[in-house]
Structure formats: structure tokens, C-alpha cells
Amino acid sequence: MRNARSFHWFSIANVTVLIATSLTMIAPLIHLLAVSLSLPEYANAKLVGLWPKGIQFDVYESIFALDEIWKAMGVSIYITVVGTLVTLLLCSLLAYTLSRPMMPGRKILLKLIVITFVFPVPLIPSYLLVKELGMINSLWSLIIPGAMSAFYVLIIRTFFRGIPGELFDSAKIDGCGEQSIYARIVLPLSMPVLATITLFHTVSQWNSYFSATIFIRTRDLFPLQVLLRNLIVENGANTGMSDFQLSTQFTPEMMKAGIVLVATLPILIVYPLLQKHFVKGAMLGSIKE
């Protein structure tokens, strides 16, 4: 009885802490939404908390009317979708190779991959390599350098090693080669871990801006996060407003809040679609044999 009562109070305390932690993460987004929807006089005086004062949607009408926002949104979607597909292909191929026991030199290659955790590629050699490959001011410079990840490879490899060996033996008896086994058996069974990697890389790629500030020169190729960074960090209120040709009826704080929410919305939409696979894939891919 005492143990049941202790477990009951522990569950209540645990849920309370989790709810409080979730609210601290959601509160900034709620505040930004309230600022973007409030009347300019309240937003300019910083009188808006978690609830808007005076509802208006003109801010979002102005944001979506900007051609520069749509161009940046298209660039971000392109590099996120293509970059995620390239990463899944390369990492799953390498992980499958490392998971096969007949692969010669796989232990040495695995150790070399682990070394990249300790010694990541420095910035200057990475820039020189991208320059020599002719990818400066190209969207491929935002996709290829980060396409391979030792973290992703190790997670997928561990998941592949958990697939029963009898399936591989049966496939070989039926005449399947390694390519057929990979495409017809391994990949369909690996959707949970692939969904997990998709979520990891999608969020990372969408929020990335540092690579674009180094490799991209043309403003039309800037992803959404770079425009957002230039507006909030570099340009300040006046120059940011003039660069985006914003209406004078809005305060800079309202426009910044609106653009931040617009940039965050796609990830908020994608996460629930992959969440059912996320926990299963993360757990199975993290089991150490």
C-alpha cells in the first residue's frame, strides 16, 4: 500500500515537472504569436505577454506578400528535402556495408568513423575543399558537406545488426544479391530508424544558417534562416525594415515575431508526422550489442 502511494505521488510530481518544462519551451512561441497579433502601440510599448492585445492579422499578410520570403522558403525546403534524402541514402548504404560480417576492413573503417566524433573537420579546410569542388555560391555547398554523419551511421548500423540473420540467408537462397537485400528487405524493415534520422537531419538542416553565410554569395540563394538572422541580429530595426520593404504600420518587433513563427511552422508540422516512429527508432538504434 505504501509503495503504491509513493508511486502515485511520484507520478504526479513527474507529470507536473514535465508539464512545467513543456510550458517553458512553448511560452516563447506563444509570446511571439501574441506580439505579432497585437496592435502596434501595445507591441511597441512591450506591454504584450502571453495574450495579444487587440487582434490583427495584417502582419502575416505583409509577410506572405514579400517575394523574398517565398524565395528563401523555397530554398530552405529544397535543401532540407534534398539534403535529407541524400543523407539517408549515403548513411544507410555505409551503415549496411559496416553491418555485414563479410565486409573486409569494416572494423578499421568503423574506428575511423568514430574518430570524427573527436576531431571534426575544421572550418578552413572545409571551405577550401568546397571551393576546389566548385560549389561556392551553390546550394550543393549546403547539402554535400553535411550529408555524412558518423552519429547517423552508427545508429543505423546498430539497427541493421538487429535484423535477424535468417532473413538474409533466406534471401540469398532465393537468389538475391546484396543490392536486392538492401533495397527489398533492409530498407522496408528500417522505417522507424530512418524516420528518426529524417527528423534529426530535417530539423538540423532547416535551422542551419552558418554554412550559408560562408558559402553563399547571392541573396536569391539565401535560405530562410539567413534572412531571419540578418533581420534580427545584423540589420537591427531600421535596416531590417528597409531591406524587407515592410509597411510602416507595424513595429519591427511585430515583424520579427511573425517571421520567426513562419520559419518555425514547417518543423512544427513535420514533427507530429514522424513522432510515432521517433521513439521506437531512437531506442532500437541505440541498443549496444
C-alpha positions in Angstrom: 0.0 0.0 0.0 2.8 2.4 0.9 4.7 1.6 -2.3 1.6 2.2 -4.4 1.0 5.6 -2.6 4.7 6.5 -3.1 4.5 5.6 -6.8 1.3 7.7 -7.1 2.9 10.8 -5.7 6.0 10.2 -7.8 3.8 10.0 -11.0 2.1 13.3 -10.0 5.4 15.0 -9.4 6.9 13.6 -12.6 3.9 14.8 -14.7 4.0 18.2 -13.0 7.7 18.7 -13.8 7.2 17.6 -17.4 4.2 20.0 -17.9 6.2 22.8 -16.4 9.2 22.1 -18.6 7.0 21.9 -21.7 5.4 25.2 -20.8 8.8 26.9 -20.6 9.5 25.7 -24.1 6.1 26.7 -25.5 5.9 30.0 -23.8 8.4 31.9 -26.1 6.4 30.8 -29.1 3.1 31.9 -27.5 4.7 35.2 -26.7 5.9 35.7 -30.2 2.4 34.9 -31.6 0.8 37.3 -29.1 3.2 40.1 -30.2 2.7 39.5 -33.9 -1.1 39.6 -33.5 -1.3 42.7 -31.1 -1.8 46.3 -32.1 1.4 48.2 -32.8 1.0 50.6 -29.8 1.0 47.7 -27.4 3.8 45.8 -29.1 6.0 48.9 -29.3 5.4 49.6 -25.6 6.3 46.0 -24.8 3.0 45.5 -22.9 2.2 42.2 -24.5 2.6 39.0 -22.6 1.2 35.6 -23.5 -2.1 37.0 -24.8 -2.4 39.5 -27.7 -3.8 43.0 -27.0 -6.0 43.8 -30.0 -6.2 41.2 -32.7 -5.0 41.9 -36.2 -3.6 39.6 -39.0 -2.1 42.3 -41.2 1.4 41.4 -40.1 1.1 37.9 -41.7 -0.5 39.3 -44.8 2.5 41.6 -45.3 5.0 38.7 -44.6 3.4 36.4 -47.2 3.3 39.2 -49.7 7.1 39.5 -49.7 8.7 37.8 -52.6 12.0 37.5 -50.7 10.3 35.4 -48.0 8.9 33.0 -50.6 12.3 32.6 -52.4 14.0 31.9 -49.1 11.3 29.5 -48.1 11.7 27.6 -51.3 15.5 27.4 -50.9 15.1 26.1 -47.3 12.5 23.5 -48.4 14.8 22.4 -51.3 18.0 22.0 -49.3 16.1 20.3 -46.5 14.3 17.8 -48.6 17.2 17.0 -51.0 19.7 17.1 -48.2 17.7 14.7 -46.1 17.3 12.2 -49.0 21.0 12.4 -49.8 21.9 11.8 -46.1 19.5 8.8 -45.8 20.9 7.2 -48.9 24.6 7.7 -48.1 24.4 6.9 -44.4 22.2 3.8 -44.9 24.5 2.5 -47.6 27.6 2.9 -45.4 25.8 1.5 -42.4 24.6 -1.5 -44.3 28.2 -2.2 -45.5 29.5 -1.9 -42.0 26.8 -4.2 -40.6 27.7 -7.1 -42.9 30.2 -9.5 -41.2 31.9 -10.4 -44.5 32.9 -6.8 -45.2 36.8 -6.7 -45.2 38.3 -3.9 -43.0 35.0 -2.9 -41.5 36.4 -2.6 -38.0 39.1 -0.3 -39.1 36.7 1.8 -41.1 34.4 1.9 -38.1 37.2 3.2 -35.9 38.0 5.9 -38.4 34.4 7.0 -38.4 34.3 7.2 -34.6 37.4 9.4 -34.7 35.3 12.1 -36.5 33.4 12.5 -33.2 36.6 13.6 -31.5 38.2 15.5 -34.4 35.6 17.3 -36.5 36.6 18.9 -39.8 38.0 22.4 -39.2 36.3 25.3 -40.9 39.2 26.5 -43.2 39.9 23.0 -44.7 36.2 22.5 -45.2 35.9 25.9 -47.0 38.9 25.1 -49.2 37.5 21.7 -50.2 34.1 23.2 -51.1 35.9 25.9 -53.1 38.1 23.4 -55.0 34.9 21.3 -55.8 33.4 24.4 -57.4 30.4 24.5 -55.0 30.8 28.1 -53.7 27.6 30.0 -54.2 25.8 26.8 -55.0 23.1 25.1 -53.0 25.1 21.9 -53.1 27.5 23.5 -50.7 24.7 23.4 -48.1 23.9 19.8 -48.8 27.0 17.7 -49.6 29.4 18.8 -46.7 26.9 17.7 -44.1 25.4 14.7 -45.9 27.5 12.1 -44.0 27.3 11.9 -40.2 29.1 9.4 -38.0 26.3 9.7 -35.5 23.7 8.7 -38.1 25.8 5.9 -39.5 26.3 4.3 -36.1 22.6 4.5 -35.2 21.5 2.9 -38.5 24.3 0.3 -38.3 23.2 -0.8 -34.9 19.6 -1.1 -36.1 20.7 -3.1 -39.1 22.6 -5.5 -36.9 19.4 -6.2 -35.0 17.7 -7.6 -38.1 17.6 -11.4 -37.9 20.3 -13.1 -40.0 17.8 -15.7 -41.1 16.2 -13.1 -43.4 19.5 -12.6 -45.2 20.1 -16.3 -45.5 16.6 -16.9 -46.9 17.0 -14.0 -49.4 20.4 -15.4 -50.6 18.8 -18.8 -51.1 16.1 -17.1 -53.3 18.9 -15.7 -55.4 19.0 -12.1 -54.0 22.3 -10.2 -54.1 23.4 -7.6 -51.6 21.7 -4.8 -53.5 18.4 -6.6 -53.6 18.6 -7.5 -49.9 19.4 -3.8 -49.0 16.5 -2.4 -51.2 13.9 -5.1 -50.7 14.4 -6.3 -47.1 16.6 -4.0 -45.1 15.1 -0.6 -46.0 11.4 -1.6 -45.6 12.2 -3.0 -42.1 14.2 0.1 -41.1 11.5 2.7 -41.4 11.5 3.6 -37.7 15.2 4.4 -37.6 15.1 6.1 -41.0 12.2 8.2 -39.7 14.3 9.1 -36.7 17.3 10.2 -38.8 14.9 12.1 -41.1 13.6 14.1 -38.1 17.1 14.7 -36.8 18.5 15.9 -40.1 15.4 17.8 -41.2 15.5 20.0 -38.0 19.3 20.5 -38.3 19.2 21.3 -42.0 16.2 23.7 -41.6 17.7 25.6 -38.7 21.2 25.8 -40.3 22.4 29.2 -41.3 26.2 29.3 -40.7 27.1 27.4 -43.8 25.0 29.7 -46.0 26.7 32.8 -44.6 30.1 31.3 -45.6 29.4 29.6 -48.9 26.5 31.6 -50.4 27.1 35.0 -52.1 23.9 35.6 -54.0 21.0 37.0 -51.9 18.4 34.9 -54.0 20.1 31.7 -52.7 19.8 32.6 -49.1 17.7 30.2 -47.0 15.0 31.5 -44.7 17.2 31.3 -41.6 19.8 33.6 -43.1 17.2 36.2 -43.9 15.8 35.8 -40.4 19.3 36.2 -38.9 20.1 39.3 -40.9 16.8 40.9 -39.8 17.2 40.1 -36.1 20.9 40.1 -35.5 22.7 42.2 -38.1 20.3 44.7 -39.6 18.5 45.9 -36.5 15.2 47.6 -36.6 15.6 50.3 -39.2 17.8 48.5 -41.8 15.9 45.3 -41.4 12.6 47.1 -42.1 14.0 48.8 -45.2 15.6 45.6 -46.6 12.3 43.7 -46.4 10.3 46.7 -47.5 7.9 46.4 -44.6 4.9 48.5 -44.0 5.3 51.4 -41.6 2.1 50.4 -39.7 4.0 47.6 -38.0 6.7 47.7 -35.4 10.0 45.8 -36.1 9.2 43.6 -33.1 5.9 42.5 -34.6 7.5 41.7 -38.0 10.4 39.8 -36.4 8.0 37.8 -34.2 5.9 36.9 -37.3 8.8 35.9 -39.4 10.2 33.7 -36.6 6.9 31.9 -36.3 6.7 31.5 -40.1 10.2 30.0 -40.1 9.3 27.6 -37.2 5.9 26.4 -38.6 7.2 23.8 -41.1 9.1 21.9 -38.4 6.1 22.0 -36.1 4.1 20.4 -38.9 6.7 17.8 -39.8 7.4 16.6 -36.2 3.9 15.1 -35.4 4.0 13.1 -38.7 7.3 11.4 -37.7 6.8 11.3 -33.9 5.2 7.8 -33.8 8.4 6.4 -35.4 10.8 8.6 -33.4 10.9 6.9 -30.0 10.9 3.3 -31.5 13.7 4.2 -33.9 15.8 6.0 -31.4 15.6 3.2 -28.8 16.3 0.4 -31.3 19.1 2.3 -32.9 20.8 2.9 -29.5 20.9 -0.7 -28.2 24.5 -1.8 -27.7 25.2 -5.4 -28.6 
